Amino acid sequence: MNQSSPSRKILAVVLFAAMMPSFATAEVRVVTTNPTLADLTRQIGGDQVRVESLMRGPENPHNVIPKPSFVMKLRKADLFVHLGLDAEPWVPNLLRSARQARLLSGGRGNIDTSLGIVLLEVPSQGELTRALGDIHVYGNTHYVLDPLNGIVIGRTIARALTRVEPEHASLFDERARELERDLRALTEKLTQAMEPLAGARVVTYHRTWPYFLKRFKLQKLDEVEPKPGIAPGPRHIAQLAKEMERSGVGLVIVETFSNQRTAQRVADLSKGRTVLLAQEVNAVPGVETYQALFEYNTEALLAAHRELNGASTNPPTAETTR
Amino acid sequence: MRSALALGTALAVCCIGFEVIAAEAEEPSVATLMENVKRLAERVEEMERSRAEDQRRIRELEEKFETDRYADESDEASVVEAEATGPVGGAATGQGNLLNPAITAFLDMGGSWSSDKDNKARNRFTLREAELDFRAAVSPRADGVLVIAIGEEIKDPFGDVETDWEFEVEEGYLDVHTLPWDLALKAGKFRASFGRNNLLHTHDLPQVTRPLAVQAFLGPEGLATVGASLSWLVPNPWDRYVELAAQVVNADGGSESPILIGPGAKNPAVLSHLKLFQDVGDTGSLELGTSFLYSRASGDFDDSYVLGADATYMWRDPQKPDFRSLLLQGEFFWSRSDFLDQFGGIIRDDNWGVYVFGQYQFAQNWYAGIRYDYTDFPNLEVRHQTDSDWAISPYVTWYLYEALRLRLEYQHLDRDQMGRDDTEDAIFLGLTFYIGAHPPHPYWVNR
């Protein structure tokens, strides 16, 4: 008996140690729709959160398949962070299947990051028809692509985390401020870096980029898609290429979920070049944070611009990154 | 603007001064003079007040002008602080229609060419079904769903062609989707949770035709009757998706269903479905299910039951998820029913059926697939136990737009009917589209 007691003590200590993490790390469990919101949540929540994204980086946020395994992830979530608006049409049905009242629209755990965002491309009344393609009824939903909107999203997430974990309120608040400082500095740095492209016109494949273009002082000549979500026909491609040549526009911005070959054909016809940009964190390898997304995108654009003007080698493009 | 105002004020003061002088010339009494001076002072005071007000408004306008210019230049503060310079998000989610239900109208039309010239339902254009789908929240935790179908029906395919429009409440139920303990409840008329294909409305079918086994075991358009359904997400140590559904439905409502036969059927019939779902790798998934349908003795029938098993595998290309995908699905049905023969003896009737199909997405808007069917005919009023069909059906699907789909299916059908062998080759064309809100559908249906 006496001989076994030290081993019992050890066992008790080991058991206690094994149980410790469950007390020490009472994490807030957060599920986000996409990896960009997951990264922002991680930046605000730090060690106090465990974050998981439903969508993968390269996917089209509008066409995600809401698999039953998503339901299992939501069951344990304290917070569900999503883009709101009609950005993710698969979300309302998913939430109905999850059977968690707190996550339903209007519930404590349902966090809509579009709150407080100034939207672009808001359709006026009377324009809402599918004749305009897959339009969004509240306005363009790709608002995460303005780095300063990241500040608003950060604050929304900090407020939500505070509701779940009030004891860490000051920590979340401080991280939101830190994110704000960081994003302001980054925006200033990148806007300066993008000076050579200021006012330049580009072609984008999908209507993904208005927030990004506006922030970095680029202008859109046209889109490869004749209407959002509608694949271009050969005539549209030829006309677009002609228009690009006439206007001296050479950059075709394409996102990972769009047809790279069609984008390349437009670029070939117009003697321009495609630039594959990350529309989402993890959309392209190496873009693992919200800040890295803007660093990567501006570098890719500058490199393509330099190459078009015959001054650089091997910029990151659709061909080299895929 | 400021100088114009000052000039106006000066002019006004001059005019009043002139009035005062003119009055003085007429009646130069001290009292009148004092009165006039007092009036003058009052008017000057009033004008000063009005000028101050104007100045304040000018300042306001100037400030607003500055703010707007600030916003136009996309200054950080205006975007981040979300001044009321543009519409602001966060007001709503989803594509509702304010407090009206989300409304979708589907149209499913097409035609067929067939080697079977006797079947009047073939070799003609058809408007197979028009469907109106209404959905809205009834309470925070419950939705109301109403699906009205109007379908073209050919009364006697082997007699004179006479078509009629059949109006039907295809589904109408209260869906209490969020209950404690991971429960959900449905009450009303709904598509029975038997296998996978039966949950689909005609316009959502992967092929133009419904699998033969589903038609034979559950009814030409599948099984939907009135009742209640309770579903439970079963907690399990492996943290897997396990869903168990139990349904109690009217047996007499499904007159087209070979199992829930006729008006003499005893209520209720009982259904259950168990579903297991598992992610396979990054972008694949596997779903397995078993189903059970039990119907009590009625008339000269003894108890009948159907057992089902289903499997669905789905995969999307991790690099090009919107461009390449694979879907494999199969369902198996087995039924047993006993009935009395004319001498009072019991005849046992066992039947089985199966379908499997594979479908590959080879471009963003194109899918090609092939389906194999085999089925017996359970529990028919005319009990030819040896009857069976098998068919092979290659098909292609083209989404011209998100809301507009074209399907073309070739079917080679081999019938063994009353000991006679018979074949039919047919081509089916299906055009489906919807107008209105984006409709919900099971995750494995393309769009």
Interface residues (C-beta under 8 A of the other chain):
Chain A: R56 P58 E59 N60 N63 I65 P66 K67 P68 S69 V71 M72 R75 H82 G84 L85 D86 P89 V91 P92 N93 R96 S97 A98 R99 Q100 A101 L104 S105 G106 D112 S114 L115 G116 I117 V118 L119 L120 V122 R130 D134 V137 Y138 G139 Y143 D146 L148 N149 I151 V152 E180 R184 T187 K214 R215 G229 I230 A231 F257 N259 R322
Chain B: S74 E76 S78 V79 V80 A82 T85 G86 P87 V88 G89 G90 A91 A92 T93 G94 Q95 P140 R141 D143 D175 H177 T178 L179 D182 L183 A184 L233 D239 R240 Y241 E243 K275 F277 Q278 D279 D282 T283 S285 E287 M314 R316 P318 Q319 P321 D322 F323 Q364 N365 Y401 E402 A403 I435 H438 P440 Y443 W444 R447
